[in-house]
Amino acid sequence: MYETHYKQLPHFPCLHCHPHTYIKIVQNLIERCLLLRMDREQCVTALAEHARIRPLVTLTVWKELVKENKDFFRSYFQSSSLVPYTNQ
């Protein structure tokens, strides 16, 4: 269905061919990381290692999620004693 590019997982959309779908998948994977109580760096590392998503893409989507869900992330960082990464 999706064209496979170098270092791309099979059946994973290409960022350049299907950017909206790719970004939604990254967002869903970040949300899974949050359910596992990961901080930003752990999430970036996990997605890079297990889903082969470039850290810059993960960081960009993370920043947008923080921007759109400030209250959630404020609570998330407070409840988990994680260092917030909202200003980076």
FENQUI-V181960 format. One record per residue. RES is the residue in one letter. PHI is phi in whole degrees, 0 to 359 (* if undefined). OMEGA is omega in whole degrees, -180 to 180 (999 if undefined). Layout:
res->(RES RES)
phi->(PHI PHI)
omega->(OMEGA OMEGA)
//
This chain:
res->(M Y E T H Y K Q L P H F P C L H C H P H T Y I K I V Q N L I E R C L L L R M D R E Q C V T A L A E H A R I R P L V T L T V W K E L V K E N K D F F R S Y F Q S S S L V P Y T N Q)
phi->(* 259 291 266 254 306 59 258 291 297 66 249 295 278 300 280 276 223 299 296 296 299 295 297 294 299 300 297 292 297 298 295 299 296 297 270 63 277 272 299 295 297 295 301 295 298 291 293 283 263 243 56 264 298 306 299 294 299 297 295 294 303 300 293 297 297 298 277 227 303 296 300 292 299 294 299 291 291 288 257 58 273 285 291 243 274 257 255)
omega->(178 178 -180 179 180 180 179 178 177 179 177 -175 178 179 -177 -178 -176 -173 -178 179 -180 -179 177 178 178 178 179 178 176 179 176 177 179 177 178 176 178 171 -175 -177 178 179 179 -180 -179 -179 178 -177 -171 -179 180 177 -178 -179 180 178 179 -180 180 179 178 -179 179 177 178 -179 -176 -175 -175 -178 179 -177 176 178 -179 -179 179 -176 -177 -178 177 177 -178 179 -175 -175 -177 999)
//
